[in-house]
Amino acid sequence: MFKKKECVAMLLAGGQGSRLYALTQKVAKPAVPFGGKYRIVDFPLSNCTNSGIDTVGVLTQYEPLLLNDYIGNGLPWDLDRTYGGVKILPPYQGAKAADWYKGTANAIYQNLKFIERYDAEYVLILSGDHIYKMDYAKMLKFHKKSGADCTIAVLDVPIEEASRFGIMSVDSDSRIFKFEEKPKNPESTMASMGIYIFTKDKLVDYLKRDAADPQSSGDFGKNIIPAMLGAGECMMAYPFEGYWKDVGTISSLWEANMDLLGEKPEFSLDDEKWRIFTRHETLAPQYIGKGSEISNSIIAEGCEIYGKVENSVLFPGVCVMPGAVVKDSVVMGGCVIGEDSVVSYSILDTNVKIGAEARVGGQVGDSAGVSVIGDGEVIPAGKVVGAGEMIPDVRK
C-alpha cells in the first residue's frame, strides 16, 4: 500500500501564450526558451523539487508535443518516481463527454482523479509561465498554521501596475476580505501571483459546484476565489518578496532575460542552494574567435563568436559571423547572424538565419518595442527589419 501524499502540485501549462505571438506559433508558452539554456517550465518544476514536492501533474493543451517530450519522465528535476513524480495530463475522452479545458479551474476539475489517487490533504496550483524561485514548503506551513481553506501567494506591486492583476485587500492577520480581478481602480497593491494552496476537500467541493454552473467560465480568479470569499471561507494571503516575473508578453520576456545580466543581476541562476534544473544537451565549449568582442552577455555552450556581442543572451549553437553585431538581444538556439549584420533590441527564435549586412531591430527604449523573428525564418542579405517589427507578423 502506497503512502498518501501530503501535497500534490498541479501545474497549468496548457496556455497558448497569444501575447507572445510568433514565439508561440509552434510551442506552448511554458516551453519557450529562457536564460541561455532553460525553458520557462523549468522554474515551477525546479521549485517543486527544491520544496520537497515530488508529485506534479502538468496540465497541457495547446501545442503539447515539444513540452511533453521536454518533460519526459521528469528525470532532470528528480521527478522520475514510480509513485508520484511528474505526469502529463492532457484533455481526454471520458465516459460521458470530452472537452477542452474551459478555464484554469475547469482544467483542475477534469483531473480530480489524479489528485484523489494520491489522497493528498493539500493541492498546490501553479502557473507555467512565471520566472521566480519560491519555497512552496514555507507557503504550505503558513497555510496549515493559519487553518486556511485557500492561501494565495501575493506580491506587492506598484499602484500603476495593479490593474493588470487580481488584487486583494487583507486585514491585519493577512486574511483576505476582498478580491477584484484586474480592477480599473485598485484599492490595494497586493497582487495575486497565480499560486494557490487549497485544502483538498474544499477545493473539490467548489470545483464540483462550479462545473455544475453552465454560466461559469471555469476560472479560479473569476469564479472559484470570488465564490469562496462570498461564502465566508478562510482565505489567506501569503506575502512573497523575491523576484517574480510574468513573461507572458514580448517585452516582459525580453526584460526577464536582461535581468540575468550584469555583475549583480536582478535575478541569478547560479544559486547552488536553489538550483534551476533543466533538460540540457551538452555541447562543445564556446569558440571565441580572434578579434571578437563580448561584454555583459550570457554565451551558452556550442556558440561561435567572431563578431561583437553586447548585453545579450545567446543560446546553444548560435554563430555570430565576422563584423556582425548583436546588442541588447535574446538569440535562441541554432541562429546564424551573418557577416556585417546588426541585431539590436530583438528576440530571435530558434534556427533563424540573418543574412549578411542585414539590419534587425531598433534601440532600447524605442516606443515601437522589441523586434521579433520567428522560428526558422530567413532574413535575406541587406534586408532591414525595423524597430518593433515581427516576422511573421501574426498580430494582425
C-alpha positions as CSV (number, residue, x, y, z in Angstrom):
1,M,0.0,0.0,0.0
2,F,1.4,3.3,-1.0
3,K,1.7,6.1,1.5
4,K,-0.6,9.1,0.7
5,K,1.0,12.4,-0.4
6,E,0.5,15.4,1.9
7,C,0.5,17.8,-1.0
8,V,0.4,17.4,-4.8
9,A,1.1,20.2,-7.3
10,M,-1.0,20.9,-10.4
11,L,0.9,22.9,-13.0
12,L,-1.2,24.7,-15.5
13,A,0.9,24.5,-18.7
14,G,-1.8,24.5,-21.5
15,G,-1.8,28.2,-22.4
16,Q,-1.3,29.3,-25.9
17,G,0.6,32.4,-24.9
18,S,-1.1,34.5,-27.5
19,R,0.7,37.7,-26.4
20,L,4.0,36.1,-27.3
21,Y,2.7,35.9,-30.9
22,A,5.4,34.5,-33.2
23,L,7.3,32.8,-30.3
24,T,4.3,30.5,-29.5
25,Q,3.2,29.6,-33.0
26,K,4.7,26.1,-32.6
27,V,5.1,25.7,-28.9
28,A,3.2,26.2,-25.7
29,K,4.2,29.2,-23.6
30,P,5.9,27.1,-20.8
31,A,8.2,25.6,-23.4
32,V,9.5,28.9,-24.6
33,P,13.3,29.1,-24.1
34,F,14.7,31.4,-21.4
35,G,18.1,32.5,-20.0
36,G,20.5,30.8,-22.3
37,K,19.7,27.1,-21.6
38,Y,16.4,26.9,-19.8
39,R,12.7,26.8,-20.6
40,I,10.0,28.7,-18.7
41,V,8.6,25.5,-17.2
42,D,11.9,24.7,-15.6
43,F,11.2,27.2,-12.8
44,P,8.0,25.8,-11.3
45,L,9.3,22.3,-11.7
46,S,12.6,23.1,-10.0
47,N,10.7,25.0,-7.3
48,C,8.7,21.8,-6.6
49,T,11.8,19.7,-6.4
50,N,13.6,22.2,-4.1
51,S,10.5,22.4,-1.9
52,G,10.2,18.7,-1.4
53,I,7.0,18.3,-3.5
54,D,7.5,15.1,-5.6
55,T,4.1,14.7,-7.2
56,V,3.3,17.1,-10.0
57,G,0.5,16.9,-12.6
58,V,1.3,19.0,-15.7
59,L,-1.9,20.0,-17.5
60,T,-1.2,20.5,-21.2
61,Q,-3.5,21.5,-24.1
62,Y,-2.1,23.9,-26.7
63,E,0.8,22.6,-28.9
64,P,1.8,20.0,-26.3
65,L,4.2,17.9,-28.3
66,L,7.5,19.7,-27.6
67,L,6.5,20.2,-23.9
68,N,5.7,16.6,-23.5
69,D,9.0,15.5,-25.0
70,Y,10.9,18.0,-22.9
71,I,9.4,17.0,-19.6
72,G,9.6,13.3,-20.4
73,N,9.8,11.1,-17.3
74,G,10.9,14.0,-15.2
75,L,14.5,12.8,-14.6
76,P,16.3,16.2,-14.8
77,W,14.1,17.6,-12.0
78,D,14.4,14.4,-9.9
79,L,10.7,13.7,-10.6
80,D,11.0,10.3,-12.1
81,R,9.2,8.3,-9.5
82,T,7.3,5.0,-9.5
83,Y,4.7,6.5,-7.2
84,G,4.2,10.2,-7.8
85,G,6.7,12.1,-9.9
86,V,5.7,14.2,-12.8
87,K,2.7,13.2,-15.0
88,I,1.5,14.8,-18.2
89,L,-2.3,15.4,-18.0
90,P,-3.8,16.3,-21.4
91,P,-7.6,16.7,-22.0
92,Y,-9.1,13.2,-22.5
93,Q,-12.3,11.4,-23.6
94,G,-14.4,10.5,-20.6
95,A,-17.3,8.1,-20.3
96,K,-19.9,11.0,-20.6
97,A,-18.1,13.7,-22.5
98,A,-14.8,15.1,-23.8
99,D,-13.9,18.8,-23.8
100,W,-11.0,21.2,-24.0
101,Y,-10.2,22.8,-20.7
102,K,-12.6,25.7,-20.4
103,G,-10.5,27.6,-17.8
104,T,-7.9,27.1,-15.1
105,A,-10.4,25.7,-12.6
106,N,-12.1,23.5,-15.1
107,A,-8.7,22.0,-16.0
108,I,-8.2,21.0,-12.4
109,Y,-11.8,19.7,-12.2
110,Q,-11.2,17.4,-15.1
111,N,-8.2,15.9,-13.3
112,L,-9.6,15.4,-9.8
113,K,-8.9,11.7,-10.2
114,F,-5.2,12.4,-10.3
115,I,-5.4,14.4,-7.0
116,E,-7.6,11.7,-5.4
117,R,-5.3,8.9,-6.4
118,Y,-2.7,10.2,-4.0
119,D,-5.2,11.1,-1.2
120,A,-3.5,14.4,-0.8
121,E,-4.6,16.7,2.0
122,Y,-3.5,19.8,0.1
123,V,-3.3,20.9,-3.5
124,L,-0.8,23.4,-4.8
125,I,-1.9,25.2,-8.0
126,L,0.9,26.7,-10.2
127,S,1.1,28.6,-13.5
128,G,3.6,27.5,-16.1
129,D,4.6,31.0,-17.3
130,H,6.4,32.7,-14.4
131,I,10.1,33.2,-13.7
132,Y,10.9,33.0,-10.0
133,K,12.3,30.9,-7.1
134,M,10.0,30.1,-4.3
135,D,9.9,27.6,-1.4
136,Y,6.4,26.2,-1.6
137,A,7.0,24.3,1.7
138,K,7.1,27.6,3.6
139,M,3.8,28.6,2.0
140,L,2.3,25.2,2.9
141,K,3.4,25.6,6.5
142,F,1.8,29.1,6.6
143,H,-1.4,27.6,5.1
144,K,-1.6,24.8,7.7
145,K,-0.8,27.1,10.6
146,S,-3.5,29.6,9.6
147,G,-6.1,27.0,9.2
148,A,-7.0,28.4,5.8
149,D,-9.2,26.9,3.2
150,C,-7.2,28.6,0.5
151,T,-3.9,30.6,0.6
152,I,-2.9,32.8,-2.3
153,A,0.7,34.0,-2.8
154,V,0.8,37.7,-3.2
155,L,3.3,40.3,-4.4
156,D,3.3,44.0,-3.6
157,V,3.2,45.8,-7.0
158,P,3.3,49.5,-8.0
159,I,-0.2,51.1,-7.9
160,E,0.1,52.0,-11.6
161,E,0.5,48.2,-12.5
162,A,-2.1,46.9,-10.1
163,S,-4.9,46.9,-12.7
164,R,-3.1,44.1,-14.6
165,F,-3.6,41.6,-11.7
166,G,-6.1,40.1,-9.4
167,I,-5.9,42.4,-6.4
168,M,-6.6,41.5,-2.8
169,S,-7.5,43.6,0.3
170,V,-6.4,41.9,3.6
171,D,-6.8,42.6,7.3
172,S,-4.0,42.8,9.9
173,D,-3.9,39.0,10.1
174,S,-3.4,38.6,6.3
175,R,-7.0,37.3,5.9
176,I,-8.4,38.3,2.5
177,F,-11.7,40.2,2.7
178,K,-11.9,41.5,-0.9
179,F,-10.7,40.3,-4.3
180,E,-11.0,42.0,-7.6
181,E,-9.8,40.6,-10.9
182,K,-8.0,43.3,-12.8
183,P,-9.8,46.3,-11.3
184,K,-9.9,49.6,-13.1
185,N,-9.4,51.5,-9.8
186,P,-7.5,49.2,-7.5
187,E,-7.9,49.7,-3.7
188,S,-4.7,47.7,-2.9
189,T,-1.3,46.9,-4.4
190,M,-1.4,43.2,-3.2
191,A,-1.4,41.2,-6.4
192,S,-2.2,37.5,-6.9
193,M,0.8,35.6,-8.3
194,G,-1.5,32.8,-9.6
195,I,-0.1,30.4,-6.9
196,Y,-2.7,28.8,-4.7
197,I,-2.7,26.2,-1.9
198,F,-6.1,24.7,-1.2
199,T,-7.2,22.3,1.4
200,K,-8.3,19.4,-0.9
201,D,-11.8,18.8,0.4
202,K,-12.8,22.5,0.0
203,L,-11.2,22.6,-3.5
204,V,-13.1,19.5,-4.7
205,D,-16.4,20.9,-3.3
206,Y,-16.1,24.3,-5.1
207,L,-14.8,22.7,-8.3
208,K,-17.8,20.4,-8.5
209,R,-20.2,23.3,-7.8
210,D,-18.5,25.4,-10.4
211,A,-18.7,22.6,-13.0
212,A,-22.4,22.3,-12.4
213,D,-22.9,26.0,-13.3
214,P,-23.3,26.4,-17.1
215,Q,-22.7,30.2,-16.8
216,S,-19.3,29.8,-15.2
217,S,-16.1,30.3,-17.2
218,G,-14.4,27.7,-15.0
219,D,-11.6,30.1,-13.8
220,F,-10.0,30.5,-10.4
221,G,-9.7,34.3,-10.5
222,K,-13.2,34.9,-12.0
223,N,-15.2,32.1,-10.3
224,I,-13.7,29.9,-7.6
225,I,-12.0,32.6,-5.4
226,P,-15.0,35.0,-5.5
227,A,-17.3,32.1,-4.7
228,M,-15.2,31.0,-1.7
229,L,-14.8,34.6,-0.5
230,G,-18.5,35.2,-0.8
231,A,-19.3,32.1,1.2
232,G,-17.0,33.3,4.1
233,E,-14.3,30.7,3.7
234,C,-11.0,31.4,5.3
235,M,-8.8,32.9,2.6
236,M,-5.3,33.9,3.4
237,A,-2.6,36.0,1.6
238,Y,0.9,34.7,1.7
239,P,3.5,37.5,1.1
240,F,6.3,36.9,-1.4
241,E,9.2,39.3,-1.6
242,G,11.6,37.8,-4.1
243,Y,12.0,38.2,-7.8
244,W,8.9,37.2,-9.9
245,K,8.1,38.0,-13.5
246,D,5.1,37.1,-15.6
247,V,6.7,36.5,-19.0
248,G,3.5,36.5,-21.0
249,T,4.4,39.4,-23.3
250,I,7.3,40.1,-25.7
251,S,8.5,43.0,-23.6
252,S,8.4,41.1,-20.3
253,L,10.2,38.1,-21.7
254,W,13.0,40.4,-23.1
255,E,13.2,42.2,-19.7
256,A,13.4,39.0,-17.7
257,N,16.4,37.8,-19.9
258,M,18.1,41.2,-19.4
259,D,17.6,40.9,-15.6
260,L,20.1,38.0,-15.7
261,L,22.9,40.2,-16.9
262,G,25.4,42.4,-15.1
263,E,27.8,41.9,-12.1
264,K,24.9,41.9,-9.7
265,P,22.0,40.6,-11.8
266,E,18.4,41.3,-10.6
267,F,17.8,37.5,-10.9
268,S,20.6,35.0,-10.6
269,L,20.6,31.4,-12.0
270,D,23.8,30.5,-10.2
271,D,22.5,29.7,-6.7
272,E,23.7,26.3,-5.8
273,K,21.3,26.2,-2.8
274,W,18.3,26.6,-5.1
275,R,19.2,25.1,-8.4
276,I,17.1,25.5,-11.5
277,F,17.2,22.1,-13.2
278,T,16.8,21.7,-17.0
279,R,16.9,19.0,-19.7
280,H,20.0,20.4,-21.3
281,E,22.0,18.8,-24.2
282,T,25.8,19.1,-23.6
283,L,27.6,20.7,-26.5
284,A,31.1,21.6,-27.3
285,P,32.5,24.6,-25.4
286,Q,32.1,28.1,-26.9
287,Y,34.5,29.2,-29.6
288,I,35.6,32.8,-29.2
289,G,37.3,33.9,-32.5
290,K,40.2,36.2,-32.8
291,G,39.1,39.8,-32.9
292,S,35.7,39.2,-31.4
293,E,34.3,41.3,-28.6
294,I,31.9,40.1,-25.8
295,S,30.6,42.3,-22.9
296,N,27.9,41.8,-20.3
297,S,26.4,38.7,-22.0
298,I,25.5,35.1,-21.5
299,I,27.1,32.9,-24.1
300,A,25.9,29.3,-24.0
301,E,27.7,26.1,-25.0
302,G,28.3,25.5,-28.7
303,C,28.3,29.1,-29.7
304,E,30.8,30.5,-32.2
305,I,31.6,34.2,-31.8
306,Y,33.6,36.0,-34.5
307,G,31.8,39.4,-34.2
308,K,30.6,41.7,-31.4
309,V,28.1,40.6,-28.7
310,E,27.0,43.2,-26.1
311,N,24.4,43.0,-23.3
312,S,22.7,39.9,-24.8
313,V,21.7,36.3,-24.1
314,L,22.8,33.7,-26.6
315,F,21.5,30.1,-26.5
316,P,23.4,27.0,-27.6
317,G,24.8,26.8,-31.1
318,V,24.5,30.4,-32.1
319,C,27.0,31.7,-34.6
320,V,27.9,35.4,-34.9
321,M,29.9,35.9,-38.0
322,P,32.8,38.4,-38.5
323,G,31.7,42.0,-38.5
324,A,28.3,41.2,-37.1
325,V,26.9,43.0,-34.0
326,V,24.4,41.6,-31.5
327,K,23.3,44.1,-28.9
328,D,20.5,44.1,-26.3
329,S,19.0,41.0,-27.7
330,V,17.9,37.4,-27.0
331,V,19.1,34.9,-29.6
332,M,17.8,31.4,-29.3
333,G,19.5,28.2,-30.2
334,G,20.9,27.5,-33.7
335,C,20.7,31.0,-35.1
336,V,23.3,32.4,-37.5
337,I,24.0,36.1,-37.6
338,G,25.6,36.9,-41.0
339,E,28.7,38.9,-41.7
340,D,28.4,42.7,-41.0
341,S,24.8,42.4,-40.0
342,V,23.3,44.1,-36.9
343,V,20.7,42.7,-34.5
344,S,19.7,45.0,-31.7
345,Y,16.8,45.2,-29.2
346,S,15.4,42.0,-30.6
347,I,14.3,38.4,-29.8
348,L,15.3,35.8,-32.4
349,D,13.5,32.4,-32.1
350,T,15.4,29.1,-32.8
351,N,17.2,28.5,-36.1
352,V,16.8,32.0,-37.5
353,K,19.3,32.9,-40.3
354,I,20.2,36.6,-40.6
355,G,21.8,37.4,-44.0
356,A,25.0,39.5,-44.5
357,E,24.6,43.2,-43.9
358,A,21.0,42.9,-42.7
359,R,19.6,45.2,-40.0
360,V,17.2,43.9,-37.4
361,G,15.6,46.0,-34.6
362,G,15.9,49.4,-33.1
363,Q,17.3,50.9,-29.9
364,V,16.4,50.0,-26.3
365,G,13.5,52.2,-25.1
366,D,12.2,52.7,-28.7
367,S,8.4,53.2,-28.4
368,A,7.9,50.7,-31.2
369,G,9.2,47.9,-28.9
370,V,11.2,44.7,-29.3
371,S,11.6,43.3,-32.8
372,V,10.8,39.5,-33.1
373,I,11.9,37.0,-35.7
374,G,10.0,33.6,-35.6
375,D,11.3,30.1,-35.6
376,G,13.3,29.1,-38.7
377,E,12.8,32.4,-40.5
378,V,15.5,33.6,-43.0
379,I,16.2,37.3,-43.3
380,P,17.8,38.0,-46.7
381,A,21.1,39.8,-47.1
382,G,20.8,43.5,-46.8
383,K,17.2,43.5,-45.6
384,V,16.1,46.0,-42.9
385,V,13.6,44.8,-40.2
386,G,12.6,47.9,-38.3
387,A,12.1,48.5,-34.6
388,G,9.1,46.6,-33.2
389,E,8.5,44.6,-36.4
390,M,7.6,40.9,-36.2
391,I,8.3,38.2,-38.8
392,P,5.9,36.5,-39.4
393,D,3.6,39.2,-38.2
394,V,0.8,37.2,-36.5
395,R,-0.6,40.2,-34.6
396,K,-2.9,41.2,-37.5
